[in-house]
Amino acid sequence: MKPAAYITQLASPVGSLTLASDGSSLTGLWLENQKYFASTLPEAYESAPSLPVFLETARWLDAYFAGKRPAMTLPLAPQGSEFRQAVWRALLYIPFGETTTYGQIAASLPSGGRGYSQAVGNAVAHNPIMILIPCHRVLGANGSLTGYAGGLECKKYLLALEGSLPQSPRMQA
């Protein structure tokens, strides 16, 4: 019987990353010990470090951590509700080196508005493919560096790498 998922681990400047795939698309990318680690990973999986999508993701991450804007597009298949899927799609439109707020994402959704900021925050927090679906580019309404499943130090590192770290970040847990 074919496993439901495949995984591999990669070293990165922010720590050990676990990648998951359904065999053709990336379904997860988590930082070791992050909040909601492997939350969408099926129980049945096997290690497959040479899976083509993992090799492509490793090349993408190498370019990204070298400070480049990776040109290649990877096949992503995050698992979540229709609302979370809409939020994660919105995150993909935040350009490298730029940031937005939870409220701005909420307002961009078809059913959105200011009242949806908290729901958007919850969807952002449960993003199963960190870095590639750039939830680190989302700030609080006042430009503060609010919570990040990978930790605020990781968020600061990623924003600094992209040249978009706020000048005087206000940190909130």
C-alpha positions as CSV (number, residue, x, y, z in Angstrom):
1,M,0.0,0.0,0.0
2,K,1.3,3.4,-1.0
3,P,2.0,5.8,2.0
4,A,-0.2,8.8,2.3
5,A,2.8,11.1,2.5
6,Y,6.5,11.5,2.1
7,I,8.8,13.6,4.2
8,T,12.4,14.7,4.3
9,Q,14.4,17.1,6.5
10,L,16.6,19.9,5.4
11,A,19.0,22.1,7.3
12,S,18.5,25.9,7.0
13,P,19.8,29.1,8.6
14,V,16.6,29.2,10.7
15,G,16.9,25.6,11.9
16,S,15.9,22.1,10.8
17,L,13.0,22.1,8.3
18,T,10.6,19.1,7.7
19,L,9.1,18.9,4.2
20,A,6.0,16.8,3.4
21,S,4.6,15.8,0.0
22,D,1.8,13.8,-1.5
23,G,4.3,12.5,-4.1
24,S,4.0,15.4,-6.6
25,S,3.2,18.6,-4.6
26,L,4.6,20.1,-1.4
27,T,2.0,19.7,1.3
28,G,4.0,20.9,4.3
29,L,7.1,22.8,5.4
30,W,7.6,23.2,9.1
31,L,10.4,24.5,11.3
32,E,11.4,22.0,14.0
33,N,9.4,22.7,17.2
34,Q,7.2,25.3,15.6
35,K,3.6,25.8,16.8
36,Y,1.3,23.4,14.8
37,F,4.3,21.4,13.6
38,A,3.3,18.7,11.1
39,S,-0.4,19.5,11.8
40,T,-1.5,18.4,8.4
41,L,0.9,15.4,8.1
42,P,-1.0,12.1,7.7
43,E,-0.1,9.3,10.1
44,A,1.3,7.1,7.3
45,Y,4.4,8.5,5.7
46,E,7.8,7.5,4.6
47,S,11.1,9.2,4.2
48,A,11.9,10.1,0.5
49,P,14.7,12.7,0.3
50,S,15.2,12.2,-3.4
51,L,11.6,13.0,-4.3
52,P,11.7,15.5,-7.2
53,V,9.5,18.1,-5.4
54,F,11.9,17.9,-2.4
55,L,14.9,18.5,-4.6
56,E,13.2,21.4,-6.3
57,T,12.2,22.9,-2.9
58,A,15.7,22.5,-1.6
59,R,17.0,24.5,-4.7
60,W,14.3,27.2,-4.0
61,L,15.3,27.4,-0.4
62,D,19.0,27.6,-1.2
63,A,18.3,30.6,-3.5
64,Y,16.0,32.2,-1.0
65,F,18.4,31.9,2.0
66,A,21.1,33.3,-0.3
67,G,19.0,36.5,-0.4
68,K,17.7,35.9,-3.9
69,R,14.1,36.0,-5.2
70,P,13.6,32.4,-6.4
71,A,12.1,32.5,-9.9
72,M,10.8,28.9,-10.0
73,T,7.3,28.1,-9.0
74,L,6.8,25.0,-6.9
75,P,3.6,22.8,-6.8
76,L,1.9,23.6,-3.5
77,A,-1.0,21.7,-2.1
78,P,-1.7,22.8,1.5
79,Q,-4.6,21.1,3.3
80,G,-7.2,23.3,5.0
81,S,-10.7,24.7,4.9
82,E,-11.9,26.8,2.0
83,F,-11.4,30.0,4.1
84,R,-7.8,29.0,5.0
85,Q,-7.1,28.2,1.4
86,A,-8.3,31.7,0.4
87,V,-6.1,33.3,3.0
88,W,-3.0,31.2,2.0
89,R,-3.6,32.2,-1.7
90,A,-3.7,35.8,-0.7
91,L,-0.3,35.4,1.1
92,L,1.2,34.2,-2.2
93,Y,0.6,37.6,-3.6
94,I,2.7,39.5,-1.0
95,P,5.9,40.2,-3.0
96,F,9.4,39.4,-1.7
97,G,10.6,42.3,0.4
98,E,7.1,43.7,1.2
99,T,4.7,43.3,4.0
100,T,1.0,43.6,4.7
101,T,-1.4,43.4,7.6
102,Y,-4.0,41.0,8.7
103,G,-6.6,43.7,8.1
104,Q,-5.4,44.3,4.6
105,I,-5.6,40.5,3.8
106,A,-9.1,40.4,5.3
107,A,-10.3,43.3,3.2
108,S,-8.9,41.6,0.1
109,L,-11.0,38.5,0.5
110,P,-14.4,38.3,-1.2
111,S,-16.3,37.9,2.1
112,G,-13.7,40.0,4.0
113,G,-13.7,43.1,6.0
114,R,-12.2,44.5,9.1
115,G,-14.2,42.0,11.3
116,Y,-12.3,39.1,9.7
117,S,-8.8,40.1,10.8
118,Q,-8.8,37.6,13.7
119,A,-10.0,34.8,11.5
120,V,-7.3,35.7,9.0
121,G,-4.7,35.7,11.8
122,N,-5.9,32.2,12.7
123,A,-5.5,31.0,9.1
124,V,-2.1,32.6,8.8
125,A,-1.0,30.9,12.0
126,H,-2.0,27.5,10.7
127,N,-0.2,27.9,7.4
128,P,1.3,24.4,6.8
129,I,3.9,25.6,4.2
130,M,6.0,28.3,6.0
131,I,8.4,30.5,4.0
132,L,7.0,29.4,0.6
133,I,3.6,30.6,1.5
134,P,5.0,33.8,3.1
135,C,3.0,34.2,6.4
136,H,6.1,35.9,7.8
137,R,5.3,39.0,5.7
138,V,2.1,39.7,7.7
139,L,2.3,42.4,10.4
140,G,-0.1,43.7,13.0
141,A,-2.2,46.7,12.2
142,N,0.3,49.1,13.6
143,G,3.3,47.5,11.9
144,S,4.2,45.3,14.9
145,L,5.8,42.0,14.6
146,T,3.0,39.9,16.0
147,G,3.2,36.1,16.7
148,Y,4.7,33.7,14.2
149,A,4.4,29.9,14.4
150,G,8.2,29.6,13.9
151,G,8.9,32.2,16.6
152,L,9.5,35.9,16.4
153,E,13.3,35.6,16.0
154,C,12.7,33.5,12.8
155,K,10.2,36.1,11.5
156,K,12.7,38.9,12.1
157,Y,15.4,36.8,10.3
158,L,13.2,36.2,7.3
159,L,12.0,39.8,7.0
160,A,15.6,41.1,7.4
161,L,16.8,38.6,4.7
162,E,14.1,40.2,2.4
163,G,15.0,43.7,3.4
164,S,11.6,44.4,4.9
165,L,12.2,44.3,8.6
166,P,10.4,47.3,10.1
167,Q,12.8,50.0,11.3
168,S,11.6,49.9,15.0
169,P,9.7,46.7,15.3
170,R,7.3,46.5,18.2
171,M,7.2,42.9,19.3
172,Q,4.1,41.3,20.8
173,A,3.7,37.7,21.9
